[in-house]
Amino acid sequence: QVQLVESGGGLVQAGGSLRLSCAGYGSIFSIYAMGWYRQAPGKQRELVAIITSGGSTNYADSVKGRFTISRDNAKNTVYLQMNSLKPEDTAVYYCNAERGAYGYWGQGTQVTVSS
């Protein structure tokens, strides 16, 4: 069982930056692939970025070059650095931990980008 707690969301102007954090509790954090997803009003949840247990990363095309995912296994934390934010990045951002058939979600953190 893994509990995930996100933080770092907020309101920012277009062109600004935010860093989201996701702290994991209750299991061996380093063995999980960690991902950030987002869901805007009226839209389906979509993958933003993922980092494997080995440190490989992958990004949605819409955020490539602007967002960076990283992890600190010693702190049981995964980060999402978001730069050059756009109004279309506005959404609730969710942290996900996955290993095999097991997947866990955080409660989400709101990111709002004003134009």
WOLINKA-V394279 format. One record per run of one state. SS is the DSSP state (2 for helix, 1 for strand, 0 for the rest). FROM is the first residue (numbers start at 1). LEN is the number of residues. Records with the same first field share a line. If there is no record, write none. Layout:
SS = FROM-LEN, FROM-LEN
//
This chain:
0 = 1-2, 8-2, 14-4, 26-3, 32-1, 40-6, 52-5, 60-1, 64-3, 76-1, 83-4, 90-1, 100-2, 106-3, 115-1
1 = 3-5, 10-4, 18-8, 33-7, 46-6, 57-3, 67-6, 77-6, 91-9, 102-4, 109-6
2 = 29-3, 61-3, 73-3, 87-3
//
